[in-house]
């Protein structure tokens, strides 16, 4: 599991986490899933981005980097939707 460095977007702080979803056996590739959390205050508790924010792309990736990028894009989409509701 790895944590992203974090990103700042439209007043929200984004944290991403990539973790393996399988245990490789006999030459299998490790696959990673990315998750994101957002917060208005980096010292406060981060709230998970709801799972229904799926972008329609694959959610399991061959590298941690791809999983982090996907999770960040989901978080930004979620923040955009929050901003529309204000």
Phi and psi restraints in degrees (range 20) as a CNS / XPLOR table:
assign (resid 1 and name C) (resid 2 and name N)
       (resid 2 and name CA) (resid 2 and name C) 1.0 -137.0 20.0 2
assign (resid 2 and name N) (resid 2 and name CA)
       (resid 2 and name C) (resid 3 and name N) 1.0 149.1 20.0 2
assign (resid 2 and name C) (resid 3 and name N)
       (resid 3 and name CA) (resid 3 and name C) 1.0 -106.6 20.0 2
assign (resid 3 and name N) (resid 3 and name CA)
       (resid 3 and name C) (resid 4 and name N) 1.0 141.7 20.0 2
assign (resid 3 and name C) (resid 4 and name N)
       (resid 4 and name CA) (resid 4 and name C) 1.0 -74.5 20.0 2
assign (resid 4 and name N) (resid 4 and name CA)
       (resid 4 and name C) (resid 5 and name N) 1.0 161.8 20.0 2
assign (resid 4 and name C) (resid 5 and name N)
       (resid 5 and name CA) (resid 5 and name C) 1.0 -70.3 20.0 2
assign (resid 5 and name N) (resid 5 and name CA)
       (resid 5 and name C) (resid 6 and name N) 1.0 -16.5 20.0 2
assign (resid 5 and name C) (resid 6 and name N)
       (resid 6 and name CA) (resid 6 and name C) 1.0 95.2 20.0 2
assign (resid 6 and name N) (resid 6 and name CA)
       (resid 6 and name C) (resid 7 and name N) 1.0 155.2 20.0 2
assign (resid 6 and name C) (resid 7 and name N)
       (resid 7 and name CA) (resid 7 and name C) 1.0 -143.1 20.0 2
assign (resid 7 and name N) (resid 7 and name CA)
       (resid 7 and name C) (resid 8 and name N) 1.0 154.6 20.0 2
assign (resid 7 and name C) (resid 8 and name N)
       (resid 8 and name CA) (resid 8 and name C) 1.0 -116.0 20.0 2
assign (resid 8 and name N) (resid 8 and name CA)
       (resid 8 and name C) (resid 9 and name N) 1.0 125.0 20.0 2
assign (resid 8 and name C) (resid 9 and name N)
       (resid 9 and name CA) (resid 9 and name C) 1.0 -144.2 20.0 2
assign (resid 9 and name N) (resid 9 and name CA)
       (resid 9 and name C) (resid 10 and name N) 1.0 118.1 20.0 2
assign (resid 9 and name C) (resid 10 and name N)
       (resid 10 and name CA) (resid 10 and name C) 1.0 51.2 20.0 2
assign (resid 10 and name N) (resid 10 and name CA)
       (resid 10 and name C) (resid 11 and name N) 1.0 39.7 20.0 2
assign (resid 10 and name C) (resid 11 and name N)
       (resid 11 and name CA) (resid 11 and name C) 1.0 87.5 20.0 2
assign (resid 11 and name N) (resid 11 and name CA)
       (resid 11 and name C) (resid 12 and name N) 1.0 -0.9 20.0 2
assign (resid 11 and name C) (resid 12 and name N)
       (resid 12 and name CA) (resid 12 and name C) 1.0 -110.8 20.0 2
assign (resid 12 and name N) (resid 12 and name CA)
       (resid 12 and name C) (resid 13 and name N) 1.0 145.2 20.0 2
assign (resid 12 and name C) (resid 13 and name N)
       (resid 13 and name CA) (resid 13 and name C) 1.0 -97.6 20.0 2
assign (resid 13 and name N) (resid 13 and name CA)
       (resid 13 and name C) (resid 14 and name N) 1.0 134.9 20.0 2
assign (resid 13 and name C) (resid 14 and name N)
       (resid 14 and name CA) (resid 14 and name C) 1.0 -115.6 20.0 2
assign (resid 14 and name N) (resid 14 and name CA)
       (resid 14 and name C) (resid 15 and name N) 1.0 132.8 20.0 2
assign (resid 14 and name C) (resid 15 and name N)
       (resid 15 and name CA) (resid 15 and name C) 1.0 -120.3 20.0 2
assign (resid 15 and name N) (resid 15 and name CA)
       (resid 15 and name C) (resid 16 and name N) 1.0 139.2 20.0 2
assign (resid 15 and name C) (resid 16 and name N)
       (resid 16 and name CA) (resid 16 and name C) 1.0 -121.6 20.0 2
assign (resid 16 and name N) (resid 16 and name CA)
       (resid 16 and name C) (resid 17 and name N) 1.0 152.4 20.0 2
assign (resid 16 and name C) (resid 17 and name N)
       (resid 17 and name CA) (resid 17 and name C) 1.0 -135.0 20.0 2
assign (resid 17 and name N) (resid 17 and name CA)
       (resid 17 and name C) (resid 18 and name N) 1.0 135.2 20.0 2
assign (resid 17 and name C) (resid 18 and name N)
       (resid 18 and name CA) (resid 18 and name C) 1.0 -117.0 20.0 2
assign (resid 18 and name N) (resid 18 and name CA)
       (resid 18 and name C) (resid 19 and name N) 1.0 130.9 20.0 2
assign (resid 18 and name C) (resid 19 and name N)
       (resid 19 and name CA) (resid 19 and name C) 1.0 -137.9 20.0 2
assign (resid 19 and name N) (resid 19 and name CA)
       (resid 19 and name C) (resid 20 and name N) 1.0 150.0 20.0 2
assign (resid 19 and name C) (resid 20 and name N)
       (resid 20 and name CA) (resid 20 and name C) 1.0 -68.9 20.0 2
assign (resid 20 and name N) (resid 20 and name CA)
       (resid 20 and name C) (resid 21 and name N) 1.0 142.9 20.0 2
assign (resid 20 and name C) (resid 21 and name N)
       (resid 21 and name CA) (resid 21 and name C) 1.0 -109.3 20.0 2
assign (resid 21 and name N) (resid 21 and name CA)
       (resid 21 and name C) (resid 22 and name N) 1.0 -3.0 20.0 2
assign (resid 21 and name C) (resid 22 and name N)
       (resid 22 and name CA) (resid 22 and name C) 1.0 -143.7 20.0 2
assign (resid 22 and name N) (resid 22 and name CA)
       (resid 22 and name C) (resid 23 and name N) 1.0 165.3 20.0 2
assign (resid 22 and name C) (resid 23 and name N)
       (resid 23 and name CA) (resid 23 and name C) 1.0 -113.4 20.0 2
assign (resid 23 and name N) (resid 23 and name CA)
       (resid 23 and name C) (resid 24 and name N) 1.0 112.7 20.0 2
assign (resid 23 and name C) (resid 24 and name N)
       (resid 24 and name CA) (resid 24 and name C) 1.0 -64.4 20.0 2
assign (resid 24 and name N) (resid 24 and name CA)
       (resid 24 and name C) (resid 25 and name N) 1.0 136.0 20.0 2
assign (resid 24 and name C) (resid 25 and name N)
       (resid 25 and name CA) (resid 25 and name C) 1.0 -135.3 20.0 2
assign (resid 25 and name N) (resid 25 and name CA)
       (resid 25 and name C) (resid 26 and name N) 1.0 142.2 20.0 2
assign (resid 25 and name C) (resid 26 and name N)
       (resid 26 and name CA) (resid 26 and name C) 1.0 49.7 20.0 2
assign (resid 26 and name N) (resid 26 and name CA)
       (resid 26 and name C) (resid 27 and name N) 1.0 51.0 20.0 2
assign (resid 26 and name C) (resid 27 and name N)
       (resid 27 and name CA) (resid 27 and name C) 1.0 83.4 20.0 2
assign (resid 27 and name N) (resid 27 and name CA)
       (resid 27 and name C) (resid 28 and name N) 1.0 3.8 20.0 2
assign (resid 27 and name C) (resid 28 and name N)
       (resid 28 and name CA) (resid 28 and name C) 1.0 -64.1 20.0 2
assign (resid 28 and name N) (resid 28 and name CA)
       (resid 28 and name C) (resid 29 and name N) 1.0 148.8 20.0 2
assign (resid 28 and name C) (resid 29 and name N)
       (resid 29 and name CA) (resid 29 and name C) 1.0 -85.5 20.0 2
assign (resid 29 and name N) (resid 29 and name CA)
       (resid 29 and name C) (resid 30 and name N) 1.0 141.7 20.0 2
assign (resid 29 and name C) (resid 30 and name N)
       (resid 30 and name CA) (resid 30 and name C) 1.0 -74.0 20.0 2
assign (resid 30 and name N) (resid 30 and name CA)
       (resid 30 and name C) (resid 31 and name N) 1.0 133.3 20.0 2
assign (resid 30 and name C) (resid 31 and name N)
       (resid 31 and name CA) (resid 31 and name C) 1.0 -110.9 20.0 2
assign (resid 31 and name N) (resid 31 and name CA)
       (resid 31 and name C) (resid 32 and name N) 1.0 145.6 20.0 2
assign (resid 31 and name C) (resid 32 and name N)
       (resid 32 and name CA) (resid 32 and name C) 1.0 -121.8 20.0 2
assign (resid 32 and name N) (resid 32 and name CA)
       (resid 32 and name C) (resid 33 and name N) 1.0 147.1 20.0 2
assign (resid 32 and name C) (resid 33 and name N)
       (resid 33 and name CA) (resid 33 and name C) 1.0 -116.9 20.0 2
assign (resid 33 and name N) (resid 33 and name CA)
       (resid 33 and name C) (resid 34 and name N) 1.0 141.5 20.0 2
assign (resid 33 and name C) (resid 34 and name N)
       (resid 34 and name CA) (resid 34 and name C) 1.0 -108.3 20.0 2
assign (resid 34 and name N) (resid 34 and name CA)
       (resid 34 and name C) (resid 35 and name N) 1.0 142.5 20.0 2
assign (resid 34 and name C) (resid 35 and name N)
       (resid 35 and name CA) (resid 35 and name C) 1.0 -132.1 20.0 2
assign (resid 35 and name N) (resid 35 and name CA)
       (resid 35 and name C) (resid 36 and name N) 1.0 150.8 20.0 2
assign (resid 35 and name C) (resid 36 and name N)
       (resid 36 and name CA) (resid 36 and name C) 1.0 -128.8 20.0 2
assign (resid 36 and name N) (resid 36 and name CA)
       (resid 36 and name C) (resid 37 and name N) 1.0 151.1 20.0 2
assign (resid 36 and name C) (resid 37 and name N)
       (resid 37 and name CA) (resid 37 and name C) 1.0 -131.6 20.0 2
assign (resid 37 and name N) (resid 37 and name CA)
       (resid 37 and name C) (resid 38 and name N) 1.0 153.8 20.0 2
assign (resid 37 and name C) (resid 38 and name N)
       (resid 38 and name CA) (resid 38 and name C) 1.0 -131.4 20.0 2
assign (resid 38 and name N) (resid 38 and name CA)
       (resid 38 and name C) (resid 39 and name N) 1.0 153.3 20.0 2
assign (resid 38 and name C) (resid 39 and name N)
       (resid 39 and name CA) (resid 39 and name C) 1.0 -155.5 20.0 2
assign (resid 39 and name N) (resid 39 and name CA)
       (resid 39 and name C) (resid 40 and name N) 1.0 149.9 20.0 2
assign (resid 39 and name C) (resid 40 and name N)
       (resid 40 and name CA) (resid 40 and name C) 1.0 -82.9 20.0 2
assign (resid 40 and name N) (resid 40 and name CA)
       (resid 40 and name C) (resid 41 and name N) 1.0 -20.2 20.0 2
assign (resid 40 and name C) (resid 41 and name N)
       (resid 41 and name CA) (resid 41 and name C) 1.0 -129.4 20.0 2
assign (resid 41 and name N) (resid 41 and name CA)
       (resid 41 and name C) (resid 42 and name N) 1.0 118.4 20.0 2
assign (resid 41 and name C) (resid 42 and name N)
       (resid 42 and name CA) (resid 42 and name C) 1.0 -65.4 20.0 2
assign (resid 42 and name N) (resid 42 and name CA)
       (resid 42 and name C) (resid 43 and name N) 1.0 -18.6 20.0 2
assign (resid 42 and name C) (resid 43 and name N)
       (resid 43 and name CA) (resid 43 and name C) 1.0 -87.8 20.0 2
assign (resid 43 and name N) (resid 43 and name CA)
       (resid 43 and name C) (resid 44 and name N) 1.0 -11.7 20.0 2
assign (resid 43 and name C) (resid 44 and name N)
       (resid 44 and name CA) (resid 44 and name C) 1.0 -89.2 20.0 2
assign (resid 44 and name N) (resid 44 and name CA)
       (resid 44 and name C) (resid 45 and name N) 1.0 177.7 20.0 2
assign (resid 44 and name C) (resid 45 and name N)
       (resid 45 and name CA) (resid 45 and name C) 1.0 -71.2 20.0 2
assign (resid 45 and name N) (resid 45 and name CA)
       (resid 45 and name C) (resid 46 and name N) 1.0 136.6 20.0 2
assign (resid 45 and name C) (resid 46 and name N)
       (resid 46 and name CA) (resid 46 and name C) 1.0 -87.5 20.0 2
assign (resid 46 and name N) (resid 46 and name CA)
       (resid 46 and name C) (resid 47 and name N) 1.0 139.3 20.0 2
assign (resid 46 and name C) (resid 47 and name N)
       (resid 47 and name CA) (resid 47 and name C) 1.0 -97.8 20.0 2
assign (resid 47 and name N) (resid 47 and name CA)
       (resid 47 and name C) (resid 48 and name N) 1.0 136.1 20.0 2
assign (resid 47 and name C) (resid 48 and name N)
       (resid 48 and name CA) (resid 48 and name C) 1.0 -67.9 20.0 2
assign (resid 48 and name N) (resid 48 and name CA)
       (resid 48 and name C) (resid 49 and name N) 1.0 143.5 20.0 2
assign (resid 48 and name C) (resid 49 and name N)
       (resid 49 and name CA) (resid 49 and name C) 1.0 -74.3 20.0 2
assign (resid 49 and name N) (resid 49 and name CA)
       (resid 49 and name C) (resid 50 and name N) 1.0 128.2 20.0 2
assign (resid 49 and name C) (resid 50 and name N)
       (resid 50 and name CA) (resid 50 and name C) 1.0 -56.9 20.0 2
assign (resid 50 and name N) (resid 50 and name CA)
       (resid 50 and name C) (resid 51 and name N) 1.0 142.1 20.0 2
assign (resid 50 and name C) (resid 51 and name N)
       (resid 51 and name CA) (resid 51 and name C) 1.0 -63.5 20.0 2
assign (resid 51 and name N) (resid 51 and name CA)
       (resid 51 and name C) (resid 52 and name N) 1.0 -18.0 20.0 2
assign (resid 51 and name C) (resid 52 and name N)
       (resid 52 and name CA) (resid 52 and name C) 1.0 -77.0 20.0 2
assign (resid 52 and name N) (resid 52 and name CA)
       (resid 52 and name C) (resid 53 and name N) 1.0 6.4 20.0 2
assign (resid 52 and name C) (resid 53 and name N)
       (resid 53 and name CA) (resid 53 and name C) 1.0 -87.3 20.0 2
assign (resid 53 and name N) (resid 53 and name CA)
       (resid 53 and name C) (resid 54 and name N) 1.0 16.0 20.0 2
assign (resid 53 and name C) (resid 54 and name N)
       (resid 54 and name CA) (resid 54 and name C) 1.0 -51.1 20.0 2
assign (resid 54 and name N) (resid 54 and name CA)
       (resid 54 and name C) (resid 55 and name N) 1.0 134.0 20.0 2
assign (resid 54 and name C) (resid 55 and name N)
       (resid 55 and name CA) (resid 55 and name C) 1.0 -87.8 20.0 2
assign (resid 55 and name N) (resid 55 and name CA)
       (resid 55 and name C) (resid 56 and name N) 1.0 -2.5 20.0 2
assign (resid 55 and name C) (resid 56 and name N)
       (resid 56 and name CA) (resid 56 and name C) 1.0 93.4 20.0 2
assign (resid 56 and name N) (resid 56 and name CA)
       (resid 56 and name C) (resid 57 and name N) 1.0 -4.1 20.0 2
assign (resid 56 and name C) (resid 57 and name N)
       (resid 57 and name CA) (resid 57 and name C) 1.0 -97.5 20.0 2
assign (resid 57 and name N) (resid 57 and name CA)
       (resid 57 and name C) (resid 58 and name N) 1.0 176.1 20.0 2
assign (resid 57 and name C) (resid 58 and name N)
       (resid 58 and name CA) (resid 58 and name C) 1.0 -60.3 20.0 2
assign (resid 58 and name N) (resid 58 and name CA)
       (resid 58 and name C) (resid 59 and name N) 1.0 143.1 20.0 2
assign (resid 58 and name C) (resid 59 and name N)
       (resid 59 and name CA) (resid 59 and name C) 1.0 -107.6 20.0 2
assign (resid 59 and name N) (resid 59 and name CA)
       (resid 59 and name C) (resid 60 and name N) 1.0 1.5 20.0 2
assign (resid 59 and name C) (resid 60 and name N)
       (resid 60 and name CA) (resid 60 and name C) 1.0 -120.9 20.0 2
assign (resid 60 and name N) (resid 60 and name CA)
       (resid 60 and name C) (resid 61 and name N) 1.0 132.9 20.0 2
assign (resid 60 and name C) (resid 61 and name N)
       (resid 61 and name CA) (resid 61 and name C) 1.0 -131.0 20.0 2
assign (resid 61 and name N) (resid 61 and name CA)
       (resid 61 and name C) (resid 62 and name N) 1.0 160.5 20.0 2
assign (resid 61 and name C) (resid 62 and name N)
       (resid 62 and name CA) (resid 62 and name C) 1.0 -80.7 20.0 2
assign (resid 62 and name N) (resid 62 and name CA)
       (resid 62 and name C) (resid 63 and name N) 1.0 -13.9 20.0 2
assign (resid 62 and name C) (resid 63 and name N)
       (resid 63 and name CA) (resid 63 and name C) 1.0 -134.9 20.0 2
assign (resid 63 and name N) (resid 63 and name CA)
       (resid 63 and name C) (resid 64 and name N) 1.0 154.8 20.0 2
assign (resid 63 and name C) (resid 64 and name N)
       (resid 64 and name CA) (resid 64 and name C) 1.0 -63.9 20.0 2
assign (resid 64 and name N) (resid 64 and name CA)
       (resid 64 and name C) (resid 65 and name N) 1.0 -37.9 20.0 2
assign (resid 64 and name C) (resid 65 and name N)
       (resid 65 and name CA) (resid 65 and name C) 1.0 -57.0 20.0 2
assign (resid 65 and name N) (resid 65 and name CA)
       (resid 65 and name C) (resid 66 and name N) 1.0 -47.5 20.0 2
assign (resid 65 and name C) (resid 66 and name N)
       (resid 66 and name CA) (resid 66 and name C) 1.0 -62.9 20.0 2
assign (resid 66 and name N) (resid 66 and name CA)
       (resid 66 and name C) (resid 67 and name N) 1.0 -38.4 20.0 2
assign (resid 66 and name C) (resid 67 and name N)
       (resid 67 and name CA) (resid 67 and name C) 1.0 -65.1 20.0 2
assign (resid 67 and name N) (resid 67 and name CA)
       (resid 67 and name C) (resid 68 and name N) 1.0 -41.0 20.0 2
assign (resid 67 and name C) (resid 68 and name N)
       (resid 68 and name CA) (resid 68 and name C) 1.0 -64.0 20.0 2
assign (resid 68 and name N) (resid 68 and name CA)
       (resid 68 and name C) (resid 69 and name N) 1.0 -44.6 20.0 2
assign (resid 68 and name C) (resid 69 and name N)
       (resid 69 and name CA) (resid 69 and name C) 1.0 -61.6 20.0 2
assign (resid 69 and name N) (resid 69 and name CA)
       (resid 69 and name C) (resid 70 and name N) 1.0 -42.5 20.0 2
assign (resid 69 and name C) (resid 70 and name N)
       (resid 70 and name CA) (resid 70 and name C) 1.0 -62.9 20.0 2
assign (resid 70 and name N) (resid 70 and name CA)
       (resid 70 and name C) (resid 71 and name N) 1.0 -47.3 20.0 2
assign (resid 70 and name C) (resid 71 and name N)
       (resid 71 and name CA) (resid 71 and name C) 1.0 -60.9 20.0 2
assign (resid 71 and name N) (resid 71 and name CA)
       (resid 71 and name C) (resid 72 and name N) 1.0 -38.8 20.0 2
assign (resid 71 and name C) (resid 72 and name N)
       (resid 72 and name CA) (resid 72 and name C) 1.0 -64.5 20.0 2
assign (resid 72 and name N) (resid 72 and name CA)
       (resid 72 and name C) (resid 73 and name N) 1.0 -41.4 20.0 2
assign (resid 72 and name C) (resid 73 and name N)
       (resid 73 and name CA) (resid 73 and name C) 1.0 -66.3 20.0 2
assign (resid 73 and name N) (resid 73 and name CA)
       (resid 73 and name C) (resid 74 and name N) 1.0 -36.1 20.0 2
assign (resid 73 and name C) (resid 74 and name N)
       (resid 74 and name CA) (resid 74 and name C) 1.0 -65.5 20.0 2
assign (resid 74 and name N) (resid 74 and name CA)
       (resid 74 and name C) (resid 75 and name N) 1.0 -43.0 20.0 2
assign (resid 74 and name C) (resid 75 and name N)
       (resid 75 and name CA) (resid 75 and name C) 1.0 -63.1 20.0 2
assign (resid 75 and name N) (resid 75 and name CA)
       (resid 75 and name C) (resid 76 and name N) 1.0 -41.7 20.0 2
assign (resid 75 and name C) (resid 76 and name N)
       (resid 76 and name CA) (resid 76 and name C) 1.0 -64.4 20.0 2
assign (resid 76 and name N) (resid 76 and name CA)
       (resid 76 and name C) (resid 77 and name N) 1.0 -38.7 20.0 2
assign (resid 76 and name C) (resid 77 and name N)
       (resid 77 and name CA) (resid 77 and name C) 1.0 -64.1 20.0 2
assign (resid 77 and name N) (resid 77 and name CA)
       (resid 77 and name C) (resid 78 and name N) 1.0 -41.6 20.0 2
assign (resid 77 and name C) (resid 78 and name N)
       (resid 78 and name CA) (resid 78 and name C) 1.0 -62.1 20.0 2
assign (resid 78 and name N) (resid 78 and name CA)
       (resid 78 and name C) (resid 79 and name N) 1.0 -44.3 20.0 2
assign (resid 78 and name C) (resid 79 and name N)
       (resid 79 and name CA) (resid 79 and name C) 1.0 -63.0 20.0 2
assign (resid 79 and name N) (resid 79 and name CA)
       (resid 79 and name C) (resid 80 and name N) 1.0 -41.7 20.0 2
assign (resid 79 and name C) (resid 80 and name N)
       (resid 80 and name CA) (resid 80 and name C) 1.0 -58.1 20.0 2
assign (resid 80 and name N) (resid 80 and name CA)
       (resid 80 and name C) (resid 81 and name N) 1.0 -40.7 20.0 2
assign (resid 80 and name C) (resid 81 and name N)
       (resid 81 and name CA) (resid 81 and name C) 1.0 -69.0 20.0 2
assign (resid 81 and name N) (resid 81 and name CA)
       (resid 81 and name C) (resid 82 and name N) 1.0 -36.7 20.0 2
assign (resid 81 and name C) (resid 82 and name N)
       (resid 82 and name CA) (resid 82 and name C) 1.0 -63.3 20.0 2
assign (resid 82 and name N) (resid 82 and name CA)
       (resid 82 and name C) (resid 83 and name N) 1.0 -41.2 20.0 2
assign (resid 82 and name C) (resid 83 and name N)
       (resid 83 and name CA) (resid 83 and name C) 1.0 -66.2 20.0 2
assign (resid 83 and name N) (resid 83 and name CA)
       (resid 83 and name C) (resid 84 and name N) 1.0 -35.0 20.0 2
assign (resid 83 and name C) (resid 84 and name N)
       (resid 84 and name CA) (resid 84 and name C) 1.0 -64.9 20.0 2
assign (resid 84 and name N) (resid 84 and name CA)
       (resid 84 and name C) (resid 85 and name N) 1.0 -32.4 20.0 2
assign (resid 84 and name C) (resid 85 and name N)
       (resid 85 and name CA) (resid 85 and name C) 1.0 -78.3 20.0 2
assign (resid 85 and name N) (resid 85 and name CA)
       (resid 85 and name C) (resid 86 and name N) 1.0 -7.6 20.0 2
